């Protein structure tokens, strides 16, 4: 049961998501649908206004004609009654009433345009009442009868004209007082059916609906065609831009005509040509730069070896030199060590640039490797007054990686943390999950300003150029570390805040170039 409900909910939710995805991805659909919706609203408003005006006009005309006809009929009925009263003999009340109704019914024509009811005002309970076409007395609302008898004037209202056979028709009732000689007061009511007006309104309504549907459909079609003329070139531009971004630098848009879209296509082509030219220039400069670095690095190895041999001799004999000369020999030895380290880093960078870096993966105990790096960095940390703390999260797991490269990455991260840390120390955390292993190095020093987390891996980049180095780095350590992580299919990320410190996270797949979704450790510290 729960499985069935869950499936039903998923189906219901999938529908709106599917509609929203299509709505967001189709400009043609959005424009056409919006035009259609606005057209429906406008047509509905216009149709309602038109029907209201037509209805009002028809009813006003009907009211005017009906009230006039009723007034004329009332005068005619009163004339007939007055003429009968002046005769030598006075007819009976029934004959008088029948005579009036017959006379008025003849005025209606055939078929009758109206019906007549002659009702007693109640002065005599035996007074006869007559009507035409089996019209029910209940067709006259009590409110209208009260208004006629009280005001002694002609009144009218809308009602349903009811027949004795049960049929009902919308209509207009106009009534007025009538005096029947020798009988008393009567009320004469004209009942005008609104059948023709209703038929006219139905015809107008159906015409408005059909015309509105056709017009809305036509507007939607026109909007779709016009939008398509704009969307098709835009889609072509999007496809061309996508292929251009994928490296097909020769892709261009077709220019048709001289309108705005043609100018857009021409401007896009000019931009693409300029970008392609600059990319080729930058690629050429990059190749020249990489070749220069590689050539210089290789060419410097021979003279550096010669200088190293001479410096080693001088360093070993420094005890026989005077003080300044001995100090110069020591400085020369130290700077040669730094220069040699820089040359090694340059050669390593040139291998990455040339795509010649080789990964030699073996089973690796990450905890043991990190412990060895910490042991090797402890003397420097003690001299700097920076305590080192190692933490482990999760079960220990072996991973397949190049131990030399991972050692270099951890050593660079730890050296960087010691150099920029303080007496709060450095926390090194190791964590694993089913797919990956990670190491975070967290210091509490100067930290990183906004935007610098993406710059720390740039070559020769320094957060503070005026800050003196204490570890003698070459400025290429983090750049090489990033390339080592990428070579393994892993991540190397940085986080930092000014005055709070920085955190670097290395995440590696357990298998060589394997895949993983998330790192076992958080990059952003809880503190």
C-alpha positions, -999 to 999 in steps of 0.1 A, spaced: 0 0 0 28 24 10 47 15 -22 15 22 -43 10 56 -26 47 65 -30 45 56 -67 14 76 -72 29 107 -56 60 103 -77 39 102 -108 19 133 -98 51 152 -90 68 141 -122 41 158 -143 46 193 -130 84 189 -132 82 178 -168 59 207 -177 82 232 -159 113 218 -177 96 222 -211 83 257 -201 118 269 -191 135 254 -221 112 266 -249 110 303 -257 86 296 -285 62 278 -261 64 306 -236 57 334 -261 29 315 -278 13 304 -246 15 340 -232 0 354 -264 -28 328 -263 -36 335 -226 -36 373 -231 -57 369 -263 -82 348 -244 -85 374 -216 -89 402 -241 -115 383 -262 -134 374 -230 -135 410 -219 -145 422 -253 -171 395 -257 -185 402 -222 -187 439 -230 -203 433 -264 -229 409 -250 -237 433 -222 -242 462 -246 -263 440 -270 -284 427 -241 -289 462 -227 -299 475 -261 -324 447 -268 -340 450 -234 -343 488 -236 -359 485 -270 -382 458 -258 -391 479 -227 -399 509 -247 -421 491 -273 -438 470 -246 -446 499 -223 -460 518 -253 -480 489 -265 -494 483 -230 -503 520 -226 -521 520 -259 -539 487 -250 -549 501 -216 -564 532 -232 -582 510 -258 -596 488 -230 -608 518 -210 -624 532 -242 -643 500 -248 -655 499 -213 -666 535 -212 -685 530 -246 -703 501 -231 -713 521 -201 -729 548 -222 -752 524 -240 -789 519 -234 -783 485 -219 -753 476 -197 -738 442 -205 -729 417 -178 -695 418 -161 -684 386 -178 -693 399 -212 -675 432 -206 -643 413 -195 -645 389 -224 -650 419 -248 -619 436 -235 -597 405 -236 -610 397 -271 -603 432 -283 -568 433 -269 -560 398 -281 -568 409 -316 -542 436 -314 -515 410 -307 -518 395 -341 -511 359 -351 -489 345 -337 -495 366 -306 -468 391 -297 -481 392 -262 -506 378 -238 -532 396 -217 -544 390 -181 -574 410 -168 -575 405 -130 -598 418 -104 -583 441 -77 -604 422 -51 -633 447 -48 -657 418 -56 -650 382 -49 -673 372 -78 -657 395 -103 -647 375 -135 -610 373 -146 -598 364 -180 -566 357 -199 -553 346 -233 -534 314 -243 -538 296 -210 -515 320 -192 -513 314 -155 -521 341 -130 -489 333 -111 -470 348 -140 -477 382 -124 -454 387 -94 -473 398 -62 -449 428 -59 -461 441 -93 -498 437 -84 -492 456 -52 -473 484 -71 -502 487 -96 -530 488 -70 -511 512 -47 -498 537 -72 -527 535 -96 -501 539 -124 -486 517 -150 -457 495 -137 -436 467 -152 -410 441 -143 -392 410 -157 -405 376 -147 -412 341 -160 -444 337 -181 -460 305 -169 -486 285 -188 -512 262 -173 -495 233 -191 -463 239 -171 -442 257 -197 -422 287 -186 -407 315 -207 -387 346 -197 -407 377 -203 -417 412 -195 -450 420 -176 -465 455 -179 -496 463 -158 -519 492 -151 -552 499 -134 -585 496 -152 -620 505 -141 -649 483 -152 -683 500 -149 -708 484 -125 -681 459 -115 -652 477 -99 -614 481 -102 -594 457 -124 -557 453 -133 -547 448 -169 -514 430 -175 -495 426 -208 -471 397 -208 -445 400 -235 -423 369 -241 -386 376 -246 -382 346 -270 -369 365 -299 -346 386 -278 -332 354 -262 -327 338 -297 -309 370 -308 -287 369 -277 -279 332 -283 -270 339 -319 -247 368 -309 -232 348 -281 -224 318 -303 -210 342 -330 -188 359 -304 -176 326 -291 -168 312 -326 -152 344 -337 -132 346 -305 -119 310 -308 -109 316 -345 -93 349 -336 -74 335 -306 -62 306 -327 -51 329 -355 -33 352 -330 -16 321 -315 -6 309 -349 7 344 -359 26 347 -326 41 313 -331 52 321 -366 67 354 -356 84 340 -326 98 311 -347 114 336 -370 133 350 -340 138 317 -321 153 297 -350 182 321 -355 187 323 -317 188 285 -315 213 284 -344 234 309 -325 232 288 -293 242 256 -312 271 275 -329 283 289 -296 281 255 -280 302 239 -307 326 269 -305 330 264 -268 337 227 -274 367 237 -294 354 239 -330 368 273 -335 358 274 -372 321 273 -365 302 304 -378 266 315 -382 249 319 -415 241 355 -423 208 360 -441 194 395 -450 202 428 -434 179 428 -404 187 428 -367 192 390 -366 216 393 -396 236 419 -378 236 397 -347 249 368 -367 276 390 -383 286 404 -349 288 368 -335 310 357 -364 333 387 -359 335 379 -322 342 343 -329 369 351 -354 385 375 -329 383 350 -301 397 322 -323 426 344 -333 434 353 -297 431 317 -286 455 306 -313 479 334 -303 476 324 -266 482 287 -275 512 297 -295 526 318 -266 518 290 -242 537 265 -263 566 289 -266 565 295 -228 564 258 -220 592 251 -245 612 279 -230 608 267 -195 616 232 -205 646 241 -225 660 265 -199 654 240 -171 673 213 -190 700 236 -201 706 248 -166 712 213 -152 747 211 -166 760 244 -153 742 239 -121 759 206 -116 793 222 -122 785 250 -98 772 225 -72 805 205 -74 825 237 -69 802 249 -41 804 215 -23 842 218 -24 841 253 -10 815 243 17 837 214 28 868 236 31 850 265 47 867 259 80 900 270 65 885 302 52 883 335 70 849 344 85 833 364 56 845 338 30 832 309 51 799 327 55 797 333 17 803 295 11 774 287 35 751 312 17 761 299 -17 754 263 -6 719 273 8 709 293 -23 721 265 -46 698 241 -27 669 265 -33 678 270 -69 681 233 -74 646 228 -59 632 255 -82 648 238 -112 633 205 -102 599 221 -98 602 238 -132 611 205 -148 580 189 -132 557 216 -144 571 213 -179 563 176 -178 527 184 -168 524 210 -196 538 185 -221 514 158 -209 544 136 -201 537 131 -164 535 94 -155 514 79 -127 530 50 -109 503 37 -86 507 11 -59 487 2 -28 492 30 -3 485 34 34 475 70 36 477 72 74 512 59 74 523 83 47 508 113 64 525 103 97 559 101 80 554 136 64 544 150 99 575 134 114 596 150 88 580 184 93 581 184 131 615 202 134 603 231 112 570 232 131 588 233 165 611 261 153 580 280 141 561 273 174 532 256 155 519 223 170 509 196 146 479 174 154 468 143 135 431 130 134 415 101 117 378 97 107 363 65 93 378 30 88 414 28 74 415 18 38 442 12 12 441 32 -19 460 29 -52 481 60 -58 515 73 -66 531 75 -32 559 99 -44 533 124 -57 510 121 -27 539 126 -4 548 157 -23 513 171 -21 510 165 17 544 180 23 535 211 3 502 215 21 518 210 55 547 233 48 523 260 36 502 256 68 533 258 91 545 289 72 512 308 75 500 293 108 504 304 144 506 289 179 471 275 176 487 248 156 477 228 125 451 200 124 457 172 98 426 150 94 423 118 74 390 103 63 376 76 40 344 63 26 334 36 1 347 56 -29 374 80 -18 400 90 8 407 126 19 432 146 38 425 181 52 452 205 65 437 233 87 457 262 100 445 292 121 468 318 107 462 348 84 437 330 62 426 339 27 408 370 14 376 365 -8 386 353 -42 421 340 -32 410 304 -27 410 300 -65 444 318 -69 465 299 -44 471 272 -70 485 296 -95 521 295 -104 543 318 -83 513 334 -66 517 347 -31 490 361 -8 514 387 6 544 395 -16 561 414 12 560 383 35 593 366 39 594 328 32 606 306 60 605 273 42 624 283 11 596 273 -13 598 279 -50 562 293 -55 553 263 -75 544 238 -48 506 242 -48 505 244 -86 523 210 -87 501 196 -60 470 205 -79 484 188 -110 493 157 -90 457 156 -76 443 159 -111 466 132 -124 450 108 -99 415 119 -108 411 137 -75 404 172 -61 425 197 -44 405 226 -29 411 255 -6 390 276 18 400 305 39 388 336 58 409 366 69 420 361 105 404 327 108 428 306 89 427 283 59 418 247 50 431 226 21 414 194 12 429 166 -9 404 140 -21 415 109 -40 396 79 -55 404 46 -38 412 32 -73 434 49 -99 413 75 -118 382 61 -102 350 81 -97 334 95 -65 306 118 -57 315 134 -24 346 138 -3 347 120 31 357 153 48 342 187 48 362 216 33 345 242 55 354 237 92 327 238 119 346 265 139 
